[in-house]
Amino acid sequence: MSGMRTFLSVSGMVAVVGLGFGMWSIMSPGEEQRRELIKNLPESNPKRMEETRKRNALVMQALKEAAETDENIARGPAR
């Protein structure tokens, strides 16, 4: 009886995993949709990438300046 219960439990788990994999396969985009998605990503637009680089440089500069001072810049200007 214990062997039968183990067999049914394992079979049930395999069926659930198989069902999950099958649903994932059906829902995932095809190769053509994937290429179209990648083509429309912001990283593929050179102008957008340059804006992102400039913004990141400004943020890093502000962080560097904040790290070099003892003033708490989160509270605003010193009073």
All heavy atoms as a GROMACS GRO file, in nm:
protein
  610
    1MET      N    1   0.081  -0.117   0.000
    1MET     CA    2   0.000   0.000   0.000
    1MET      C    3   0.087   0.125   0.000
    1MET      O    4   0.056   0.222  -0.068
    1MET     CB    5  -0.090  -0.004   0.124
    1MET     CG    6  -0.206   0.087   0.117
    1MET     SD    7  -0.314   0.040  -0.015
    1MET     CE    8  -0.452   0.138   0.022
    2SER      N    9   0.196   0.122   0.076
    2SER     CA   10   0.285   0.237   0.083
    2SER      C   11   0.352   0.261  -0.053
    2SER      O   12   0.373   0.376  -0.091
    2SER     CB   13   0.391   0.212   0.190
    2SER     OG   14   0.482   0.319   0.192
    3GLY      N   15   0.385   0.154  -0.123
    3GLY     CA   16   0.447   0.167  -0.256
    3GLY      C   17   0.352   0.231  -0.355
    3GLY      O   18   0.393   0.313  -0.439
    4MET      N   19   0.226   0.194  -0.347
    4MET     CA   20   0.126   0.251  -0.436
    4MET      C   21   0.107   0.400  -0.408
    4MET      O   22   0.095   0.481  -0.501
    4MET     CB   23  -0.006   0.176  -0.419
    4MET     CG   24  -0.111   0.222  -0.513
    4MET     SD   25  -0.062   0.184  -0.680
    4MET     CE   26  -0.216   0.130  -0.744
    5ARG      N   27   0.105   0.438  -0.280
    5ARG     CA   28   0.090   0.577  -0.243
    5ARG      C   29   0.209   0.660  -0.293
    5ARG      O   30   0.193   0.770  -0.345
    5ARG     CB   31   0.078   0.588  -0.092
    5ARG     CG   32   0.048   0.730  -0.047
    5ARG     CD   33   0.037   0.744   0.102
    5ARG     NE   34  -0.046   0.638   0.159
    5ARG     CZ   35  -0.059   0.615   0.288
    5ARG    NH1   36   0.005   0.692   0.374
    5ARG    NH2   37  -0.134   0.519   0.334
    6THR      N   38   0.329   0.606  -0.279
    6THR     CA   39   0.449   0.674  -0.327
    6THR      C   40   0.443   0.692  -0.478
    6THR      O   41   0.474   0.799  -0.531
    6THR     CB   42   0.575   0.595  -0.288
    6THR    OG1   43   0.576   0.577  -0.146
    6THR    CG2   44   0.701   0.667  -0.330
    7PHE      N   45   0.403   0.586  -0.548
    7PHE     CA   46   0.394   0.591  -0.692
    7PHE      C   47   0.293   0.698  -0.737
    7PHE      O   48   0.318   0.776  -0.828
    7PHE     CB   49   0.354   0.454  -0.748
    7PHE     CG   50   0.331   0.455  -0.896
    7PHE    CD1   51   0.438   0.463  -0.984
    7PHE    CD2   52   0.203   0.448  -0.948
    7PHE    CE1   53   0.418   0.465  -1.120
    7PHE    CE2   54   0.181   0.450  -1.084
    7PHE     CZ   55   0.288   0.458  -1.170
    8LEU      N   56   0.178   0.704  -0.672
    8LEU     CA   57   0.077   0.803  -0.706
    8LEU      C   58   0.124   0.945  -0.674
    8LEU      O   59   0.098   1.039  -0.751
    8LEU     CB   60  -0.055   0.773  -0.634
    8LEU     CG   61  -0.132   0.652  -0.685
    8LEU    CD1   62  -0.254   0.626  -0.597
    8LEU    CD2   63  -0.174   0.671  -0.829
    9SER      N   64   0.194   0.963  -0.564
    9SER     CA   65   0.247   1.095  -0.527
    9SER      C   66   0.349   1.143  -0.630
    9SER      O   67   0.343   1.258  -0.676
    9SER     CB   68   0.313   1.091  -0.390
    9SER     OG   69   0.219   1.059  -0.291
   10VAL      N   70   0.440   1.055  -0.666
   10VAL     CA   71   0.542   1.092  -0.765
   10VAL      C   72   0.478   1.119  -0.900
   10VAL      O   73   0.512   1.215  -0.969
   10VAL     CB   74   0.650   0.981  -0.775
   10VAL    CG1   75   0.743   1.004  -0.893
   10VAL    CG2   76   0.730   0.973  -0.646
   11SER      N   77   0.382   1.037  -0.938
   11SER     CA   78   0.311   1.058  -1.065
   11SER      C   79   0.238   1.192  -1.065
   11SER      O   80   0.238   1.264  -1.166
   11SER     CB   81   0.211   0.945  -1.090
   11SER     OG   82   0.276   0.822  -1.100
   12GLY      N   83   0.177   1.227  -0.955
   12GLY     CA   84   0.107   1.355  -0.944
   12GLY      C   85   0.203   1.472  -0.956
   12GLY      O   86   0.174   1.570  -1.024
   13MET      N   87   0.318   1.462  -0.890
   13MET     CA   88   0.418   1.569  -0.898
   13MET      C   89   0.472   1.584  -1.040
   13MET      O   90   0.486   1.696  -1.090
   13MET     CB   91   0.532   1.543  -0.800
   13MET     CG   92   0.496   1.572  -0.657
   13MET     SD   93   0.638   1.563  -0.550
   13MET     CE   94   0.619   1.397  -0.485
   14VAL      N   95   0.499   1.474  -1.105
   14VAL     CA   96   0.547   1.478  -1.244
   14VAL      C   97   0.441   1.541  -1.334
   14VAL      O   98   0.472   1.621  -1.423
   14VAL     CB   99   0.587   1.337  -1.292
   14VAL    CG1  100   0.610   1.335  -1.442
   14VAL    CG2  101   0.710   1.289  -1.218
   15ALA      N  102   0.314   1.508  -1.312
   15ALA     CA  103   0.206   1.564  -1.392
   15ALA      C  104   0.196   1.715  -1.371
   15ALA      O  105   0.178   1.790  -1.468
   15ALA     CB  106   0.074   1.496  -1.357
   16VAL      N  107   0.209   1.762  -1.248
   16VAL     CA  108   0.202   1.905  -1.220
   16VAL      C  109   0.319   1.979  -1.285
   16VAL      O  110   0.300   2.084  -1.347
   16VAL     CB  111   0.197   1.931  -1.067
   16VAL    CG1  112   0.219   2.078  -1.035
   16VAL    CG2  113   0.066   1.883  -1.010
   17VAL      N  114   0.438   1.924  -1.273
   17VAL     CA  115   0.555   1.986  -1.337
   17VAL      C  116   0.539   1.987  -1.488
   17VAL      O  117   0.567   2.086  -1.555
   17VAL     CB  118   0.685   1.914  -1.295
   17VAL    CG1  119   0.803   1.960  -1.379
   17VAL    CG2  120   0.713   1.936  -1.147
   18GLY      N  121   0.491   1.877  -1.545
   18GLY     CA  122   0.467   1.870  -1.690
   18GLY      C  123   0.363   1.972  -1.734
   18GLY      O  124   0.379   2.036  -1.839
   19LEU      N  125   0.258   1.987  -1.657
   19LEU     CA  126   0.154   2.084  -1.690
   19LEU      C  127   0.210   2.227  -1.684
   19LEU      O  128   0.183   2.308  -1.773
   19LEU     CB  129   0.037   2.071  -1.592
   19LEU     CG  130  -0.079   2.167  -1.612
   19LEU    CD1  131  -0.148   2.140  -1.746
   19LEU    CD2  132  -0.178   2.153  -1.498
   20GLY      N  133   0.289   2.256  -1.584
   20GLY     CA  134   0.351   2.388  -1.572
   20GLY      C  135   0.443   2.416  -1.689
   20GLY      O  136   0.442   2.526  -1.747
   21PHE      N  137   0.525   2.320  -1.727
   21PHE     CA  138   0.616   2.337  -1.840
   21PHE      C  139   0.537   2.356  -1.970
   21PHE      O  140   0.572   2.441  -2.053
   21PHE     CB  141   0.710   2.217  -1.853
   21PHE     CG  142   0.806   2.230  -1.968
   21PHE    CD1  143   0.913   2.316  -1.960
   21PHE    CD2  144   0.788   2.156  -2.084
   21PHE    CE1  145   1.001   2.330  -2.066
   21PHE    CE2  146   0.874   2.169  -2.191
   21PHE     CZ  147   0.982   2.255  -2.181
   22GLY      N  148   0.431   2.280  -1.987
   22GLY     CA  149   0.348   2.293  -2.106
   22GLY      C  150   0.284   2.430  -2.116
   22GLY      O  151   0.283   2.492  -2.223
   23MET      N  152   0.232   2.480  -2.005
   23MET     CA  153   0.171   2.613  -2.006
   23MET      C  154   0.275   2.721  -2.033
   23MET      O  155   0.250   2.817  -2.106
   23MET     CB  156   0.101   2.639  -1.872
   23MET     CG  157  -0.024   2.556  -1.853
   23MET     SD  158  -0.098   2.576  -1.692
   23MET     CE  159  -0.144   2.747  -1.696
   24TRP      N  160   0.396   2.704  -1.977
   24TRP     CA  161   0.504   2.800  -2.001
   24TRP      C  162   0.544   2.800  -2.148
   24TRP      O  163   0.567   2.905  -2.208
   24TRP     CB  164   0.622   2.764  -1.911
   24TRP     CG  165   0.738   2.858  -1.921
   24TRP    CD1  166   0.734   2.992  -1.946
   24TRP    CD2  167   0.874   2.824  -1.906
   24TRP    NE1  168   0.860   3.043  -1.946
   24TRP    CE2  169   0.948   2.942  -1.921
   24TRP    CE3  170   0.941   2.706  -1.879
   24TRP    CZ2  171   1.087   2.946  -1.912
   24TRP    CZ3  172   1.079   2.710  -1.869
   24TRP    CH2  173   1.150   2.828  -1.885
   25SER      N  174   0.550   2.684  -2.209
   25SER     CA  175   0.586   2.673  -2.351
   25SER      C  176   0.483   2.741  -2.439
   25SER      O  177   0.518   2.808  -2.537
   25SER     CB  178   0.597   2.528  -2.395
   25SER     OG  179   0.672   2.452  -2.308
   26ILE      N  180   0.358   2.726  -2.405
   26ILE     CA  181   0.251   2.785  -2.485
   26ILE      C  182   0.251   2.937  -2.472
   26ILE      O  183   0.232   3.009  -2.570
   26ILE     CB  184   0.115   2.726  -2.444
   26ILE    CG1  185   0.107   2.580  -2.485
   26ILE    CG2  186   0.000   2.806  -2.503
   26ILE    CD1  187  -0.013   2.507  -2.428
   27MET      N  188   0.276   2.987  -2.351
   27MET     CA  189   0.265   3.130  -2.326
   27MET      C  190   0.388   3.209  -2.367
   27MET      O  191   0.379   3.330  -2.388
   27MET     CB  192   0.237   3.154  -2.177
   27MET     CG  193   0.102   3.100  -2.136
   27MET     SD  194   0.076   3.108  -1.961
   27MET     CE  195   0.060   3.283  -1.936
   28SER      N  196   0.504   3.146  -2.377
   28SER     CA  197   0.625   3.220  -2.411
   28SER      C  198   0.619   3.268  -2.556
   28SER      O  199   0.565   3.198  -2.642
   28SER     CB  200   0.748   3.134  -2.388
   28SER     OG  201   0.746   3.023  -2.475
   29PRO      N  202   0.674   3.388  -2.585
   29PRO     CA  203   0.666   3.442  -2.721
   29PRO      C  204   0.753   3.362  -2.818
   29PRO      O  205   0.854   3.303  -2.780
   29PRO     CB  206   0.718   3.584  -2.706
   29PRO     CG  207   0.801   3.584  -2.585
   29PRO     CD  208   0.743   3.479  -2.495
   30GLY      N  209   0.712   3.364  -2.944
   30GLY     CA  210   0.789   3.297  -3.047
   30GLY      C  211   0.914   3.376  -3.082
   30GLY      O  212   0.937   3.486  -3.032
   31GLU      N  213   0.995   3.320  -3.171
   31GLU     CA  214   1.122   3.383  -3.207
   31GLU      C  215   1.100   3.519  -3.272
   31GLU      O  216   1.171   3.615  -3.243
   31GLU     CB  217   1.200   3.291  -3.302
   31GLU     CG  218   1.341   3.337  -3.328
   31GLU     CD  219   1.429   3.337  -3.205
   31GLU    OE1  220   1.407   3.253  -3.115
   31GLU    OE2  221   1.518   3.423  -3.196
   32GLU      N  222   1.002   3.531  -3.361
   32GLU     CA  223   0.977   3.658  -3.428
   32GLU      C  224   0.929   3.764  -3.330
   32GLU      O  225   0.974   3.879  -3.333
   32GLU     CB  226   0.873   3.640  -3.538
   32GLU     CG  227   0.855   3.761  -3.625
   32GLU     CD  228   0.763   3.733  -3.742
   32GLU    OE1  229   0.771   3.624  -3.801
   32GLU    OE2  230   0.681   3.822  -3.770
   33GLN      N  231   0.842   3.726  -3.236
   33GLN     CA  232   0.795   3.820  -3.135
   33GLN      C  233   0.910   3.862  -3.043
   33GLN      O  234   0.919   3.977  -3.002
   33GLN     CB  235   0.684   3.757  -3.052
   33GLN     CG  236   0.554   3.742  -3.125
   33GLN     CD  237   0.451   3.668  -3.042
   33GLN    OE1  238   0.485   3.581  -2.961
   33GLN    NE2  239   0.324   3.702  -3.061
   34ARG      N  240   0.998   3.770  -3.014
   34ARG     CA  241   1.113   3.800  -2.927
   34ARG      C  242   1.205   3.901  -2.994
   34ARG      O  243   1.254   3.995  -2.931
   34ARG     CB  244   1.188   3.671  -2.895
   34ARG     CG  245   1.283   3.685  -2.780
   34ARG     CD  246   1.342   3.552  -2.740
   34ARG     NE  247   1.237   3.464  -2.689
   34ARG     CZ  248   1.232   3.334  -2.709
   34ARG    NH1  249   1.326   3.274  -2.779
   34ARG    NH2  250   1.134   3.261  -2.661
   35ARG      N  251   1.230   3.883  -3.125
   35ARG     CA  252   1.315   3.979  -3.198
   35ARG      C  253   1.252   4.117  -3.201
   35ARG      O  254   1.321   4.218  -3.187
   35ARG     CB  255   1.338   3.929  -3.341
   35ARG     CG  256   1.435   3.816  -3.348
   35ARG     CD  257   1.464   3.779  -3.492
   35ARG     NE  258   1.549   3.660  -3.495
   35ARG     CZ  259   1.546   3.570  -3.591
   35ARG    NH1  260   1.463   3.584  -3.691
   35ARG    NH2  261   1.626   3.467  -3.586
   36GLU      N  262   1.121   4.123  -3.223
   36GLU     CA  263   1.050   4.251  -3.226
   36GLU      C  264   1.057   4.318  -3.089
   36GLU      O  265   1.077   4.439  -3.079
   36GLU     CB  266   0.904   4.228  -3.266
   36GLU     CG  267   0.826   4.355  -3.288
   36GLU     CD  268   0.871   4.433  -3.409
   36GLU    OE1  269   0.922   4.373  -3.505
   36GLU    OE2  270   0.854   4.556  -3.406
   37LEU      N  271   1.044   4.240  -2.983
   37LEU     CA  272   1.052   4.293  -2.848
   37LEU      C  273   1.190   4.350  -2.820
   37LEU      O  274   1.204   4.460  -2.766
   37LEU     CB  275   1.019   4.181  -2.748
   37LEU     CG  276   1.003   4.221  -2.604
   37LEU    CD1  277   0.867   4.287  -2.585
   37LEU    CD2  278   1.016   4.100  -2.515
   38ILE      N  279   1.294   4.278  -2.859
   38ILE     CA  280   1.432   4.323  -2.837
   38ILE      C  281   1.460   4.450  -2.918
   38ILE      O  282   1.530   4.539  -2.873
   38ILE     CB  283   1.531   4.210  -2.872
   38ILE    CG1  284   1.520   4.100  -2.766
   38ILE    CG2  285   1.673   4.262  -2.880
   38ILE    CD1  286   1.599   3.976  -2.797
   39LYS      N  287   1.404   4.456  -3.039
   39LYS     CA  288   1.426   4.573  -3.124
   39LYS      C  289   1.367   4.699  -3.061
   39LYS      O  290   1.420   4.809  -3.080
   39LYS     CB  291   1.364   4.548  -3.262
   39LYS     CG  292   1.403   4.652  -3.364
   39LYS     CD  293   1.373   4.608  -3.506
   39LYS     CE  294   1.227   4.608  -3.536
   39LYS     NZ  295   1.196   4.587  -3.678
   40ASN      N  296   1.259   4.686  -2.986
   40ASN     CA  297   1.192   4.801  -2.927
   40ASN      C  298   1.238   4.835  -2.786
   40ASN      O  299   1.181   4.924  -2.724
   40ASN     CB  300   1.040   4.777  -2.927
   40ASN     CG  301   0.984   4.777  -3.067
   40ASN    OD1  302   1.036   4.842  -3.156
   40ASN    ND2  303   0.878   4.703  -3.087
   41LEU      N  304   1.338   4.766  -2.735
   41LEU     CA  305   1.389   4.798  -2.602
   41LEU      C  306   1.460   4.933  -2.604
   41LEU      O  307   1.518   4.973  -2.704
   41LEU     CB  308   1.487   4.690  -2.556
   41LEU     CG  309   1.427   4.557  -2.514
   41LEU    CD1  310   1.537   4.457  -2.483
   41LEU    CD2  311   1.337   4.574  -2.393
   42PRO      N  312   1.456   5.006  -2.492
   42PRO     CA  313   1.523   5.137  -2.488
   42PRO      C  314   1.673   5.129  -2.516
   42PRO      O  315   1.730   5.222  -2.569
   42PRO     CB  316   1.498   5.185  -2.345
   42PRO     CG  317   1.390   5.102  -2.291
   42PRO     CD  318   1.387   4.974  -2.369
   43GLU      N  319   1.736   5.018  -2.482
   43GLU     CA  320   1.880   5.006  -2.502
   43GLU      C  321   1.918   5.002  -2.650
   43GLU      O  322   2.032   5.026  -2.685
   43GLU     CB  323   1.933   4.878  -2.434
   43GLU     CG  324   1.930   4.884  -2.284
   43GLU     CD  325   1.794   4.843  -2.227
   43GLU    OE1  326   1.712   4.786  -2.301
   43GLU    OE2  327   1.769   4.870  -2.110
   44SER      N  328   1.823   4.972  -2.737
   44SER     CA  329   1.855   4.963  -2.879
   44SER      C  330   1.848   5.100  -2.946
   44SER      O  331   1.891   5.114  -3.060
   44SER     CB  332   1.760   4.866  -2.949
   44SER     OG  333   1.627   4.913  -2.940
   45ASN      N  334   1.795   5.201  -2.877
   45ASN     CA  335   1.787   5.336  -2.932
   45ASN      C  336   1.909   5.415  -2.885
   45ASN      O  337   1.923   5.444  -2.766
   45ASN     CB  338   1.657   5.402  -2.883
   45ASN     CG  339   1.634   5.537  -2.944
   45ASN    OD1  340   1.723   5.597  -3.003
   45ASN    ND2  341   1.513   5.588  -2.927
   46PRO      N  342   2.000   5.455  -2.976
   46PRO     CA  343   2.123   5.524  -2.935
   46PRO      C  344   2.097   5.656  -2.862
   46PRO      O  345   2.168   5.689  -2.766
   46PRO     CB  346   2.196   5.550  -3.066
   46PRO     CG  347   2.136   5.458  -3.166
   46PRO     CD  348   1.997   5.429  -3.120
   47LYS      N  349   1.996   5.732  -2.905
   47LYS     CA  350   1.966   5.859  -2.840
   47LYS      C  351   1.923   5.837  -2.696
   47LYS      O  352   1.967   5.906  -2.604
   47LYS     CB  353   1.856   5.932  -2.918
   47LYS     CG  354   1.825   6.068  -2.865
   47LYS     CD  355   1.719   6.137  -2.949
   47LYS     CE  356   1.685   6.272  -2.890
   47LYS     NZ  357   1.576   6.338  -2.963
   48ARG      N  358   1.838   5.739  -2.676
   48ARG     CA  359   1.789   5.708  -2.541
   48ARG      C  360   1.903   5.657  -2.452
   48ARG      O  361   1.910   5.691  -2.333
   48ARG     CB  362   1.679   5.601  -2.554
   48ARG     CG  363   1.619   5.558  -2.424
   48ARG     CD  364   1.501   5.647  -2.385
   48ARG     NE  365   1.450   5.612  -2.256
   48ARG     CZ  366   1.340   5.542  -2.236
   48ARG    NH1  367   1.270   5.502  -2.337
   48ARG    NH2  368   1.301   5.514  -2.114
   49MET      N  369   1.993   5.578  -2.510
   49MET     CA  370   2.106   5.528  -2.432
   49MET      C  371   2.197   5.642  -2.387
   49MET      O  372   2.248   5.643  -2.275
   49MET     CB  373   2.186   5.426  -2.513
   49MET     CG  374   2.135   5.285  -2.502
   49MET     SD  375   2.133   5.225  -2.334
   49MET     CE  376   2.304   5.186  -2.312
   50GLU      N  377   2.219   5.740  -2.477
   50GLU     CA  378   2.304   5.854  -2.442
   50GLU      C  379   2.241   5.936  -2.330
   50GLU      O  380   2.309   5.980  -2.237
   50GLU     CB  381   2.328   5.942  -2.565
   50GLU     CG  382   2.429   6.051  -2.544
   50GLU     CD  383   2.565   5.999  -2.500
   50GLU    OE1  384   2.606   5.890  -2.545
   50GLU    OE2  385   2.630   6.068  -2.419
   51GLU      N  386   2.109   5.955  -2.334
   51GLU     CA  387   2.040   6.026  -2.226
   51GLU      C  388   2.055   5.951  -2.095
   51GLU      O  389   2.076   6.012  -1.989
   51GLU     CB  390   1.892   6.041  -2.260
   51GLU     CG  391   1.864   6.136  -2.374
   51GLU     CD  392   1.718   6.135  -2.416
   51GLU    OE1  393   1.639   6.056  -2.361
   51GLU    OE2  394   1.684   6.213  -2.507
   52THR      N  395   2.045   5.819  -2.100
   52THR     CA  396   2.059   5.738  -1.980
   52THR      C  397   2.200   5.748  -1.924
   52THR      O  398   2.219   5.760  -1.802
   52THR     CB  399   2.025   5.591  -2.011
   52THR    OG1  400   1.892   5.585  -2.062
   52THR    CG2  401   2.035   5.504  -1.888
   53ARG      N  402   2.300   5.748  -2.011
   53ARG     CA  403   2.439   5.760  -1.966
   53ARG      C  404   2.462   5.896  -1.898
   53ARG      O  405   2.528   5.903  -1.794
   53ARG     CB  406   2.535   5.745  -2.084
   53ARG     CG  407   2.554   5.603  -2.125
   53ARG     CD  408   2.670   5.589  -2.224
   53ARG     NE  409   2.676   5.454  -2.273
   53ARG     CZ  410   2.640   5.416  -2.395
   53ARG    NH1  411   2.599   5.506  -2.483
   53ARG    NH2  412   2.648   5.290  -2.431
   54LYS      N  413   2.408   6.004  -1.958
   54LYS     CA  414   2.425   6.136  -1.899
   54LYS      C  415   2.357   6.144  -1.762
   54LYS      O  416   2.413   6.198  -1.667
   54LYS     CB  417   2.366   6.242  -1.992
   54LYS     CG  418   2.451   6.270  -2.113
   54LYS     CD  419   2.386   6.374  -2.202
   54LYS     CE  420   2.468   6.396  -2.328
   54LYS     NZ  421   2.405   6.496  -2.417
   55ARG      N  422   2.235   6.089  -1.753
   55ARG     CA  423   2.164   6.090  -1.626
   55ARG      C  424   2.239   6.009  -1.520
   55ARG      O  425   2.253   6.053  -1.405
   55ARG     CB  426   2.022   6.034  -1.645
   55ARG     CG  427   1.937   6.044  -1.522
   55ARG     CD  428   1.792   6.005  -1.545
   55ARG     NE  429   1.776   5.878  -1.614
   55ARG     CZ  430   1.729   5.866  -1.740
   55ARG    NH1  431   1.692   5.972  -1.807
   55ARG    NH2  432   1.716   5.748  -1.796
   56ASN      N  433   2.292   5.895  -1.558
   56ASN     CA  434   2.369   5.813  -1.463
   56ASN      C  435   2.495   5.886  -1.419
   56ASN      O  436   2.535   5.878  -1.303
   56ASN     CB  437   2.404   5.679  -1.526
   56ASN     CG  438   2.285   5.587  -1.535
   56ASN    OD1  439   2.183   5.611  -1.473
   56ASN    ND2  440   2.298   5.482  -1.614
   57ALA      N  441   2.561   5.958  -1.512
   57ALA     CA  442   2.681   6.033  -1.476
   57ALA      C  443   2.647   6.143  -1.376
   57ALA      O  444   2.723   6.167  -1.280
   57ALA     CB  445   2.745   6.092  -1.601
   58LEU      N  446   2.534   6.213  -1.396
   58LEU     CA  447   2.494   6.317  -1.302
   58LEU      C  448   2.462   6.260  -1.163
   58LEU      O  449   2.499   6.318  -1.061
   58LEU     CB  450   2.373   6.393  -1.356
   58LEU     CG  451   2.398   6.483  -1.477
   58LEU    CD1  452   2.266   6.536  -1.531
   58LEU    CD2  453   2.491   6.597  -1.438
   59VAL      N  454   2.397   6.146  -1.161
   59VAL     CA  455   2.364   6.081  -1.033
   59VAL      C  456   2.493   6.039  -0.962
   59VAL      O  457   2.509   6.061  -0.841
   59VAL     CB  458   2.270   5.961  -1.054
   59VAL    CG1  459   2.259   5.878  -0.928
   59VAL    CG2  460   2.134   6.009  -1.100
   60MET      N  461   2.585   5.981  -1.036
   60MET     CA  462   2.712   5.939  -0.975
   60MET      C  463   2.791   6.059  -0.923
   60MET      O  464   2.854   6.052  -0.818
   60MET     CB  465   2.795   5.858  -1.075
   60MET     CG  466   2.735   5.722  -1.108
   60MET     SD  467   2.708   5.620  -0.963
   60MET     CE  468   2.874   5.584  -0.916
   61GLN      N  469   2.788   6.170  -0.998
   61GLN     CA  470   2.857   6.291  -0.954
   61GLN      C  471   2.795   6.343  -0.824
   61GLN      O  472   2.867   6.380  -0.731
   61GLN     CB  473   2.849   6.398  -1.062
   61GLN     CG  474   2.919   6.526  -1.026
   61GLN     CD  475   2.903   6.631  -1.135
   61GLN    OE1  476   2.837   6.608  -1.236
   61GLN    NE2  477   2.964   6.746  -1.115
   62ALA      N  478   2.663   6.343  -0.816
   62ALA     CA  479   2.596   6.389  -0.693
   62ALA      C  480   2.628   6.297  -0.576
   62ALA      O  481   2.653   6.344  -0.464
   62ALA     CB  482   2.446   6.395  -0.716
   63LEU      N  483   2.632   6.167  -0.600
   63LEU     CA  484   2.667   6.073  -0.493
   63LEU      C  485   2.811   6.093  -0.446
   63LEU      O  486   2.841   6.086  -0.327
   63LEU     CB  487   2.645   5.929  -0.540
   63LEU     CG  488   2.500   5.886  -0.553
   63LEU    CD1  489   2.493   5.748  -0.617
   63LEU    CD2  490   2.432   5.887  -0.419
   64LYS      N  491   2.901   6.118  -0.542
   64LYS     CA  492   3.041   6.138  -0.506
   64LYS      C  493   3.056   6.264  -0.422
   64LYS      O  494   3.126   6.264  -0.321
   64LYS     CB  495   3.125   6.149  -0.633
   64LYS     CG  496   3.272   6.162  -0.607
   64LYS     CD  497   3.350   6.167  -0.736
   64LYS     CE  498   3.498   6.184  -0.708
   64LYS     NZ  499   3.575   6.198  -0.830
   65GLU      N  500   2.988   6.373  -0.463
   65GLU     CA  501   2.995   6.496  -0.385
   65GLU      C  502   2.936   6.477  -0.246
   65GLU      O  503   2.988   6.530  -0.148
   65GLU     CB  504   2.921   6.607  -0.459
   65GLU     CG  505   2.991   6.653  -0.585
   65GLU     CD  506   2.908   6.749  -0.668
   65GLU    OE1  507   2.795   6.784  -0.624
   65GLU    OE2  508   2.954   6.788  -0.776
   66ALA      N  509   2.827   6.401  -0.237
   66ALA     CA  510   2.765   6.377  -0.107
   66ALA      C  511   2.855   6.294  -0.017
   66ALA      O  512   2.859   6.314   0.105
   66ALA     CB  513   2.631   6.308  -0.126
   67ALA      N  514   2.929   6.202  -0.077
   67ALA     CA  515   3.018   6.117   0.002
   67ALA      C  516   3.139   6.194   0.054
   67ALA      O  517   3.196   6.159   0.157
   67ALA     CB  518   3.064   5.997  -0.081
   68GLU      N  519   3.176   6.299  -0.017
   68GLU     CA  520   3.296   6.374   0.021
   68GLU      C  521   3.268   6.481   0.127
   68GLU      O  522   3.360   6.540   0.180
   68GLU     CB  523   3.358   6.440  -0.103
   68GLU     CG  524   3.418   6.340  -0.199
   68GLU     CD  525   3.463   6.402  -0.329
   68GLU    OE1  526   3.430   6.520  -0.355
   68GLU    OE2  527   3.531   6.333  -0.405
   69THR      N  528   3.144   6.508   0.158
   69THR     CA  529   3.110   6.611   0.255
   69THR      C  530   3.051   6.550   0.381
   69THR      O  531   2.999   6.439   0.378
   69THR     CB  532   3.011   6.713   0.194
   69THR    OG1  533   2.987   6.816   0.289
   69THR    CG2  534   2.880   6.648   0.158
   70ASP      N  535   3.063   6.624   0.489
   70ASP     CA  536   3.005   6.577   0.616
   70ASP      C  537   2.863   6.628   0.634
   70ASP      O  538   2.792   6.586   0.723
   70ASP     CB  539   3.090   6.626   0.734
   70ASP     CG  540   3.224   6.553   0.738
   70ASP    OD1  541   3.229   6.438   0.689
   70ASP    OD2  542   3.321   6.611   0.789
   71GLU      N  543   2.821   6.721   0.548
   71GLU     CA  544   2.688   6.780   0.557
   71GLU      C  545   2.582   6.678   0.513
   71GLU      O  546   2.603   6.601   0.420
   71GLU     CB  547   2.682   6.902   0.464
   71GLU     CG  548   2.553   6.978   0.473
   71GLU     CD  549   2.556   7.097   0.378
   71GLU    OE1  550   2.665   7.151   0.352
   71GLU    OE2  551   2.448   7.134   0.332
   72ASN      N  552   2.469   6.679   0.580
   72ASN     CA  553   2.359   6.589   0.546
   72ASN      C  554   2.276   6.657   0.436
   72ASN      O  555   2.194   6.743   0.463
   72ASN     CB  556   2.274   6.558   0.668
   72ASN     CG  557   2.167   6.457   0.640
   72ASN    OD1  558   2.146   6.416   0.526
   72ASN    ND2  559   2.098   6.412   0.745
   73ILE      N  560   2.298   6.615   0.312
   73ILE     CA  561   2.230   6.682   0.201
   73ILE      C  562   2.083   6.639   0.189
   73ILE      O  563   2.007   6.703   0.119
   73ILE     CB  564   2.302   6.660   0.068
   73ILE    CG1  565   2.301   6.513   0.029
   73ILE    CG2  566   2.443   6.714   0.074
   73ILE    CD1  567   2.347   6.487  -0.111
   74ALA      N  568   2.044   6.535   0.256
   74ALA     CA  569   1.907   6.489   0.250
   74ALA      C  570   1.813   6.587   0.320
   74ALA      O  571   1.695   6.594   0.288
   74ALA     CB  572   1.892   6.350   0.310
   75ARG      N  573   1.862   6.663   0.414
   75ARG     CA  574   1.779   6.758   0.488
   75ARG      C  575   1.770   6.893   0.420
   75ARG      O  576   1.703   6.981   0.468
   75ARG     CB  577   1.835   6.776   0.629
   75ARG     CG  578   1.826   6.652   0.711
   75ARG     CD  579   1.875   6.677   0.849
   75ARG     NE  580   1.875   6.553   0.923
   75ARG     CZ  581   1.841   6.543   1.049
   75ARG    NH1  582   1.807   6.650   1.116
   75ARG    NH2  583   1.844   6.428   1.108
   76GLY      N  584   1.839   6.911   0.311
   76GLY     CA  585   1.834   7.039   0.239
   76GLY      C  586   1.951   7.127   0.278
   76GLY      O  587   2.048   7.082   0.339
   77PRO      N  588   1.941   7.255   0.244
   77PRO     CA  589   2.054   7.346   0.272
   77PRO      C  590   2.076   7.364   0.423
   77PRO      O  591   1.982   7.356   0.502
   77PRO     CB  592   2.010   7.478   0.208
   77PRO     CG  593   1.869   7.462   0.164
   77PRO     CD  594   1.832   7.318   0.175
   78ALA      N  595   2.202   7.387   0.457
   78ALA     CA  596   2.236   7.406   0.599
   78ALA      C  597   2.176   7.536   0.649
   78ALA      O  598   2.167   7.634   0.579
   78ALA     CB  599   2.388   7.410   0.615
   79ARG      N  600   2.133   7.536   0.775
   79ARG     CA  601   2.068   7.654   0.833
   79ARG      C  602   2.156   7.721   0.932
   79ARG      O  603   2.232   7.679   1.002
   79ARG     CB  604   1.937   7.614   0.900
   79ARG     CG  605   1.841   7.560   0.799
   79ARG     CD  606   1.716   7.517   0.865
   79ARG     NE  607   1.634   7.448   0.764
   79ARG     CZ  608   1.519   7.397   0.789
   79ARG    NH1  609   1.467   7.405   0.907
   79ARG    NH2  610   1.451   7.338   0.697
   0.00000   0.00000   0.00000
